[in-house]
Amino acid sequence: MSYDYLIVGSGLFGATFAYRAHRAGKRCLVIDKRAHLGGNVYCENVEGINVHKYGAHIFHTSNKEVWDFVNSIVPFNRYTNCPVANYQGRLYNLPFNMNTFYQMWGVTTPAEAQAKIDEQRQEALENMQKEGVAEPRNLEEQALLLIGRDIYERLIKGYTEKQWGRKCTDLPAFIIKRLPVRLVYDNNYFNDSYQGIPVGGYNRLIDGLLESIETLTDTDFFSDRSHWESVAQKIVFTGPIDEFYGFRFGKLNYRTVRFEQELLDTPNYQGNAVINYTEASIPYTRIIEHKHFEMFGQAVYDCPKTVISREYSTEWTEGMEPYYPVNDDRNNQLAEQYRTLATQEKNVVFGGRLAEYKYYDMAPVIERVLQMPIE
Ligand SMILES: Cc1cc2nc3c(=O)[nH]c(=O)nc-3n(C[C@H](O)[C@H](O)[C@H](O)COP(=O)(O)OP(=O)(O)OC[C@H]3O[C@@H](n4cnc5c(N)ncnc54)[C@H](O)[C@@H]3O)c2cc1C
C-alpha cells in the first residue's frame, strides 16, 4: 500500500484532515470527483472577483483555536455579515435590531420598540385564545407569538415559505424556537467573536491546507472502488454515507439551492454582499453580490464589474448538488441506520456534512478535525 490515508473529498473536512495527517508524517492522497479542490467553499475567479460557486460562505466562530488555526494558513479579512431585507422595495436591517424597528415603526428608543413588540405579541395571543388554541399549531402562529404581526408578515413569512417550499401554516412550529431581537443598533448578523473571509478567497485556505499533499481531481472513489480501497491503510470518507453503502436502506433526501449567476457591467449593484427578498411574489430568496465579501471602500470601484447570484431554494432531485439534510423522521432514521454500519468500520473514518448527514458550518467542521486522533 502506498499511502497511510486515502482521503475521499477535498472539502474543509478532507483538506483539514490531510493537513494534520501530513504534518504528523503520514502519507496522504486526496481524491475528489469534482474538477477542482475545496468542496463547497471553492470559488471561481470571474473578472477579478471570487465567486462562491456553491453558495455564499462566511466564516464565523467563537473558538479561538479554530480562528488561530485558519489564520495560520491564510489571514482573514474584516468582512462582517450585515444582511439587509428588501420587502416591497423597502429596506430593513437584519438581524432584527433597533435599526429594523426604526425602519418598521419609526420608534427610536429600546423602550418604544419593546412596547411595540409586546403589543403585537399580545394581539397574537388574544387571537389564538379567541380561537380556543392553547399551543401554536404551526410556524405562523409560533412566529406571531414570538415577534408579532408586522415583522412576521414583512420579514419572515415570504422568505420562510420560499425556503421550505411550503406555507408557514403547513410548517411545524418547532422550526422556529426563538426569534432573537436586539434592542441595540447592531447589524452584525453573528454573535461570534470572530468572522471574516480569507484574504484572496477560500481557495487560498484550501491550497494552504493541501500544500505538498498529493491530490487528484475528476476522480470518483466509486468509479474504481476496489482499487481505491487498496491504495491506503485507512480511508477518510467525506462523500454521501448512503452511497458508500450502496443505498442499501434507501436514499437520503436533501434540500438544495439553485444559483442564477450574472456578470454585470457596473462596479456596485446593490451595495451589500447579502440582500434577502422577503416577499413571496419574488421567486428568489436572496441576491449575493460577491465582490463585497473581499472588496471594501475604493476597491469596489477599482474593479469595474460585478457578479451577482440569485438564490432559489429548491427540492433536491438526482443530479443536483445535495446541500441541506432533511430533518424529518424518515431521513433521520435512515441516516441512523447508515451511521450504525459506519461505527463497525475499522479502517474507514466518516466525516463532514455528507458522510455524517448533518448540517455543519465551516468552523465546527474544522474544530471536529482538530480534535480527532491521527493514528
Ligand atoms: C449553500 C450553503 C451555504 C453555506 N454557507 C456557510 C456559511 O456562510 N458559513 C459556514 O460556516 N458554513 C456554511 N456552509 C457549510 C459549509 O459548506 C460546510 O461546513 C463545509 O462545506 C463542509 O465541508 P465538507 O468537507 O464536509 O463537505 P464538502 O465541502 O461538500 O466536501 C465534500 C467533498 O467530497 C467530494 N466527494 C463526494 N463524493 C465523492 C466521491 N465519490 N469521490 C470523490 N470525491 C467525492 C465532493 O466533490 C466534495 O468536494 C454552507 C453550506 C451550504 C450548502
The ligand as a Gaussian input file, in Angstrom:
#p B3LYP/6-31G(d) Opt

LIG

0 1
 C      -25.454000      26.824000       0.370000
 C      -24.539000      26.693000       1.559000
 C      -24.059000      27.828000       2.199000
 C      -23.222000      27.691000       3.305000
 N      -22.779000      28.827000       3.932000
 C      -21.999000      28.721000       5.013000
 C      -21.558000      29.875000       5.706000
 O      -21.880000      31.018000       5.340000
 N      -20.763000      29.712000       6.796000
 C      -20.376000      28.473000       7.249000
 O      -19.647000      28.374000       8.239000
 N      -20.762000      27.353000       6.590000
 C      -21.561000      27.439000       5.503000
 N      -21.968000      26.310000       4.841000
 C      -21.477000      24.993000       5.313000
 C      -20.149000      24.566000       4.638000
 O      -20.325000      24.496000       3.243000
 C      -19.711000      23.204000       5.185000
 O      -19.446000      23.327000       6.558000
 C      -18.460000      22.625000       4.546000
 O      -18.528000      22.702000       3.160000
 C      -18.304000      21.192000       4.959000
 O      -17.173000      20.640000       4.348000
 P      -17.147000      19.096000       3.964000
 O      -15.732000      18.783000       3.668000
 O      -17.851000      18.302000       4.974000
 O      -18.078000      18.987000       2.668000
 P      -17.888000      19.425000       1.154000
 O      -17.339000      20.795000       1.066000
 O      -19.159000      19.144000       0.473000
 O      -16.780000      18.405000       0.588000
 C      -17.065000      17.071000       0.247000
 C      -16.248000      16.738000      -0.987000
 O      -16.331000      15.338000      -1.242000
 C      -16.332000      15.160000      -2.628000
 N      -16.883000      13.838000      -2.928000
 C      -18.124000      13.370000      -2.660000
 N      -18.267000      12.118000      -3.107000
 C      -17.077000      11.764000      -3.662000
 C      -16.614000      10.613000      -4.313000
 N      -17.400000       9.539000      -4.508000
 N      -15.339000      10.565000      -4.776000
 C      -14.535000      11.641000      -4.632000
 N      -14.939000      12.787000      -4.040000
 C      -16.188000      12.842000      -3.560000
 C      -17.197000      16.294000      -3.144000
 O      -16.957000      16.540000      -4.521000
 C      -16.747000      17.444000      -2.245000
 O      -15.689000      18.165000      -2.830000
 C      -22.836000      26.417000       3.768000
 C      -23.323000      25.269000       3.114000
 C      -24.176000      25.404000       2.045000
 C      -24.721000      24.172000       1.395000

